[in-house]
Amino acid sequence: MMSTQQAVHLVWFRQDLRITDNLALSAACNNTEARVIALFIATPVQWRSHSMSARQAWFIREQVVLLRRSLGEKGIPLYCLSATDFADSVSKLAAFCEAQCVSHMFYNYQYELNERQRDKQAEKQLFSKVTCQGFDDSVLLPPGSVLTGNNEMFRVFTPFSKAFLRRLRETPPQCVPAPRPRGPAISDDTPIEFDYPQEPVDTVQFPPGEKAALQKLRIFCQQQVLDYHEQRDFPALSGTSMVSAWLATGALSPRQCFQRLLAEHPYVMEREGGAAVWLNELIWREFYRHLLVAWPALCRHQPFIRWTDSVAWSHDENLLGAWQQGKTGYPIVDAGMRQLNRTGWMHNRLRMITASFLTKDLQIDWREGERWFMEQLLDGDFAANNGGWQWAASTGTDAAPYFRIFNPETQSNRFDEQGKFIRQWLPELHRVPDSAIHNPWKWADKQGVTLDYPRPVVDHKTARLNTLSAWEAAREKMKDKQ
């Protein structure tokens, strides 16, 4: 009697570094008779081309170490390989599958264009020997499932969010449990190294791993979320969830966020308040992911509103450098940039203020800011970062109209009135009184005091007029082409 060869199920981990509520891992483990193995492939060349920050590379490596340990406790070995880029990773994957006699491969989708092309190539190369199955794991609802009456992707957020909520009410996405043990525990302490610059982060604020992520999520949903709608815009307060780093690297899933929120606030989809506002932020995250699939050109650094590519951006390296280093002379902008450069994280209100300042006051191309943020952010996420920058620059879907320009001094006075956050990151302004903290040089000149702080690199009123003129010229150029 001929024996049947045991099926080998491979889970290809990427930005889904957890064992709980991992759709690909759960599916791979459904067959109790199959041997389950896991693989992670580092791609440093591709990471460089995508401007991954050294902080995120460190965070990913630490989470891969913890993932290997968690899988090992379940009797599932995690193999770690290194490839130069995505093309090489497909070759390494194919060779690995052949060496391990893999019969089925399970993976969770990534929606960026390069990643989708890589996965398509992987399935094509494995087609004759390996059955491949992908999952919409990093979203609450799959891209393409929330459409207009004309079966098109929404171009504006508000109607998208209403349609999205209707779908959530109809079929709330459920979490899947971690797999049961597949065999004896496996211990592997082999060092995991990436050929990529790495920079450790504050592990008190950002401890790696899914257990830390779930604990942070639980505390937020039980406590801070109640005041989220009132406190989220004030950077001196601890009013936001700060789970973005774990979401970006996949140590936490959006379903876990949604289900935890629902467990603590069962009527979140029916009532207003902090919990509903935070749910809306999760839907913004979905919106930007769905857009990438509907408009792949966004992944090629193209503006959503095509005519905005005719805007005459400035190429002043000195102004760009002043913004990058937090030396513009506008305290709220500089405090936000220094927080980013020091920690790899920036408060969301400050992301909007600093992005508006770069694109509208300094008139510098939004793509320069998008790149700088990705190079610094611990929670770098292409869809959210691109969507946020295009919103601030007035080039994207649902963007602020180009003639609405943040006044940095007004924003500073409104969201950090007493300058508590500003002083935390700009200690050179410690002696400036609260009433002058948003425009310290006006006070310093009046008092005859010298500050160890740069004067404003531009005049906001003049810059605003110049920006309006540049945008109006671009619109006229568009009309001439029609």
N, C-alpha and C positions, 0 to 999 in steps of 0.2 A: 504494500500500500504506500503510495507516494505521500510524503510529508509536505505540509503547507508551510512556506516560508513566513516567518513572523513579519508583520507590517512594521515599518519604521516611520514614525511621525516626527517631522522636524518642525520646530517653531523658530521662525526667523525673527528675532527681536530687533527693533530699530528704536523709534521714539515711543516705546510702550513698556518701560522698564519696571514692571510690577507683575505679581502673580495673581493678585486679586482683581476681579473684573477685567480680565484680559480675554477678549473674545477668541483670539487665535489660539491661545494656550488652552482655553476651556474646550474648544472644538477638537484640538489635537488629543486631548485626554478622554474624550467621550468613549473611544474604543478601549476598553479595559485590557484587551489582549495585546495591544500594540506597544512597541518600545518607543518611548518618547524621549527625544533629545532636543537641545536648544542651541542656537548659534547667534553670536553677535559679531558683526564685521565693522571694524573701525575704518573710516575712509578719510584720512587727513587731508589729502589733496582737495577732495570735494568740499570738506569743511572749510578750508581756506578760501576757496572760490565763493563760498556762501557766507564768508565773514563771521563764522562762528567765534564767539568770544573764548578767551582762555579760561574764563571762569566757568562757562558752560561745559567746556571740555573736561574740566576737573570734576564738575558735578556729575556729569554722565559717567565718568570712570568710576567714581565712588558708588554710584547707583548700580553699575554693572557688577561691581564686587558684591554688593548686598544682594542683588538679584541672583547671582551665582550661588550664594549661601542659601537663599530661600528655596531656590529650585533643588539644590543639593539635599535639603531636608526632606524634599518630596521624592527623592531618588531620581531626579532628572538632571543629567549633566549639562552644563553650559560650556560650550566651546567658544573661544574668542580668537578671531583671526584679524589680520590687518590687510587692507587693500589700498592701493593708491587712490583710485577714484571709483565712481559707480560702475564703469565698464569692467574694471578689474574685479570689483566685488561680485559681479555676476559670474565671472570666470571662476573665482574662488568658491562661490556658492555651488556651482555645477560640479566642480571637482570634489567638494566636500560631500555632496549628495551621493556621488558615485562611490566614494570611499566608504561611506556609512550605509550604503544600500538603502537609501531613503526611498520610500514608496509614496509618501504624501508630505507636502509642505504647506504649512499654515502661516499666514502673516497678516498684519494689520496695515491697511492702506495709509499712505501718506499722499497729500493732495498737491504738493508743489510739482511743477512740470517735470523737472529733472528726475524726481523720485518716481513719478508715474511712468516715465519712459524707461527707467531702470527696471521697474517691476514688470512692465510689458516685455522687456527683453529677457528677463529671468524666466518668465512663464514660457516664452517662445523657446528658449534654450533647453528647458527641462521637460517640454511638452511630451515627448515620446516615452519618457521613463518615470516621470514624477507627476502625480496629481496635485495641482496647486489650488489653494482656496484662500481668498482674501476677505477681510472684514472691515466694516466701517466702525472702527473702535474708538477713534479720537473725537467723535462727534456724537451729539444726542440723536440727531436724525441725519440720514445719509444725504450727501449733496445730490440735488436733482429731485428730492422728495417733497420740497416745499416750493411750489411754483405759482405763478399768476394764473388767472383764468385762461390765458392764451398759452399755457404750458411753457412759460419762459421764466428764467430766474429773475427775481425782483431786483430792481435797480435802486430802490429806496428802502431804508431799514424799517421804518414804522410799519408799513403793510406786511413786510416779511415777518416781523416779530409777531404780529397779530395772527397771521397764518400759521406760524411756527407754534404758538401757544395752543391754537386749536388742535394741531396734531399731537401735541404733548398731552392734552386732556383726553384725547381719544385713545392713545396708546402710549402711556408713560414708559420710557425705556427702563428696563430692569438691569440690575447688576448681576453678574454671575460669580459664584464663589471661587475661591482658590481651589486648585485640583487636589484630590486626595493623594496620599503617597502612592508612588508607582513601584516602590521597592525599597531596599535598604538605603539609609541616608548616605550621601556621598560628600566627602570633605575634600576640597581643592583650594589650597592657599597659594597656588602659583600666582606670582605678581602679574597684574594686568597693566600694560603700559601702552600708551598711544604716542605715536610720533607726531605730537602736536603740542604747542605751548599750553601750559596749564597754570592756573592761578587759583589757589585755595580761596574759599569764601568764608564768611562768618558762619560757622556751623551752629552757633547759638540761635541765630536768626533764620538760617537756611540749612537745617540738618538734612543730609541726604537720606533717601529711602522712603518707601511707601508707608511705613509705620509712622514716621514723623509727619508725613503729608496728611495722613488720615487724622492724626491727633490735632494738627493745626486746623484742619477743616472742621472737625467736631467742635472745637472751642469757638471758632468764629461763628458757626451756625447757631450755637447755643447762646452766645453772648453778644458779640459786636454787631452781628447782622441786624439786630433790632434797631440800632442807631445808624446803620449804614447810610441811609438816605440823607441824614443830617450831617454826618461827619466825614464822608468819603472825599470831599473836596479840600479838606484842610490838612496839609502835609505834616503839621506839627502834632496831629492826633494819630492814634493808632486805630484808624477807622476802616481800613480796607482788609481784605482777606489775606493778601500776600501769599496765595497758593499758586501764583502764575508760574514759578520756576518748576514746580512739580508737574503742572499741567503741560508745560512746554516740552519736558523731557519724558513724559509718560509715566511718571511714578504715581500719578493720580489721573483718574479718568473723569470726563465731564458727567458721566452717569453717576459716579460716586458723589460728585458735588450736588447734582440734582436730587438724588435720593436722600442724602443727608439733610438737605434743605427741606425737602418734603416731610421727612420724619420729624423734624423739629417744628415745622410750620406747615401743617397739612393743607391750609387754605391759601398757600402762597400764590396759586394761579388765579385766585378769585379776589384777593384783597390787595390794597395798596400798603406801602410801608417799606422798611428796609429790606426785608427778604425778597419782596417783589422786584425791587430796584436791582438787587444783586443777581436775581434770575435774569433780568434784562441784560446785564453785563455778560452773562454766559451766552445769551442769544446773540449778542454782538460778536462774540468769538465764533459762533456757528456761522453767522452771516459772512464774515471774511473768509472762512474756509469754503463755504459754498461758492463764493465768488471766484475763487481760484480755479475751480473746476469749470465754471461757466465761461470765464474769460481768462484762458491760460496766458494771454499777453501780459497780465499783471505780474507773472513770474519772470518776465523779460524786461522788467523795469519800465514798462509802458504806463502812461497815465490812463485812468479809466475814461476821462474826458479828453479825447484825442487832441482837440485844438489847443489845450493848455501846454502842449509840447512846443508851442510857438512863443511862449513867454521868454523874454530875454533875461535869463538869470545872470546874476553877478558871479564872477570867478575870483573874487578877492580872497587870496589865501590867508592874509592877515586877519580878516574878519572871521573867516571860518575857524582859524586857530584860536581866536579869542573866545568864540562860542564853545568850541570843543573843550577848552581848558577852564571854562567858567570865569572868564575875565572880560566880560562885556561892559561892566559898569552898571548893569541892571541887577540888583541883588537877588530877586526871586529867580531870574534866569540862571545866574551864576551858582546859587545854592543848589538848584536842581541838577545842574551839570556836574557839580562836585560830588553830590550824592551818587550820581550815576558812575562817575569815574572811580570813586572810592569803594563802592559796594556792589556795583553791577545791577543795581535796582533803582528805579525812580518812581516816585508817586505819580499816579495817572494824571492828576491835574497838572502837575509840572511837565509831564510829557507833552501835553497840549500847549502849555505856555512856551516851553523851549522850542517846540517845533514851529509854532507860529512866529516866534522871534526870528528864527533862522530864515524862514521862507518869506515872511512879510516885512520884517524890519531890515534884515540884512540882504534880502532878495537873492538868497543862495538856493540853488536847486535842491528840492526835497530829497533827491536820491543821495546827496552827500550826508544828510542827516540820518536817513534810513540806514546807510552803511555804517556810520559811526555808532549808532545805537546797537546794531547787531554785533559790532566788535567789542562792545562793553557789557551788554546785557547778559545777566545770568538767566533770565527768562526769555531770551531771544526766540521769537516765534515768527516765521516769515509772514504768515497771513495777517496776524494781529499787528505786527510792526508796519508792514506795507499799508494796511488799511488805515492805521492811525496816522501815518505820515501823509497819505494822500488826502485824508479828511482835513488835516491841519493846513495842507498846502492848497486846498480847494481844487485839486485835480482828480479826486476820486468820486466813487459813488456816495450819494448822501452827504457830500462834502459841504462844509460851511461856505456860503457864497464868498467870492474873492474879496468883496468890498467890506466884509466883516473881519476886522483885524483886531486882535487882542492888543489892548494897551497894557504893557507889562507892569507899569506902575499901578494901574487900577486893579489888575489881577492880584498883585502883591498885597495891596491894601485890603482887598476883599477876603483873600484866603489865608493871609498870614499877618493880620492886622498889627499885632504887637511885635512882629519880627522874631518870634521864638524859633521858627525853623531856619530863618535866614541866619541868625546868630550861631546856630548849631554848626553850620557849614561855612560861615564867613566870620571867623573869630576876629578878624581885623576890624570889624564894625561893632565890637562889643560896647564901645563907649557912646555910640550914636543913640540918641533918645528914640523911643518908640515912634514919636510923631514924625521923625525924619528918616527912619530906617529904609523907607522905600525909595528915597531920593537923597542919599547921604551927602552928596557933594553940595547940594543947595545949602544944607545946614553947615557943612564944613567951611565953605567960602564965607558964609555970614559970620561964623565964629572965628575965622582966621585960623582954622585947624587944618593940619595936613593929614590926610588919610593914606594908609598903605593899601590903597584899593584903586583900581583903574577908573578913570572918568568914562562916561558912556561913549561907546565906540560910534554910535549914531544918535541923531536926534529923532525921536519917535514920530513926531508930527511931520517932519520932512520926509522920513522914510516911508510913512504911510502914503503921502502924496505921490512919491516916486513909484511905489508899488502899484497904486491905482492906475497911474499913467502907463506902466509896463503891461498891465493886464488888459487895459482898454486897447492898447496898440495890438496886442495879440488877438483880441476879438475882431478888430477891424481887418487884420490880416486874414482871419478865417472867412470873413464876409467877402473879401476880395477873391478868394478861391472858389466861392460858391457860384 
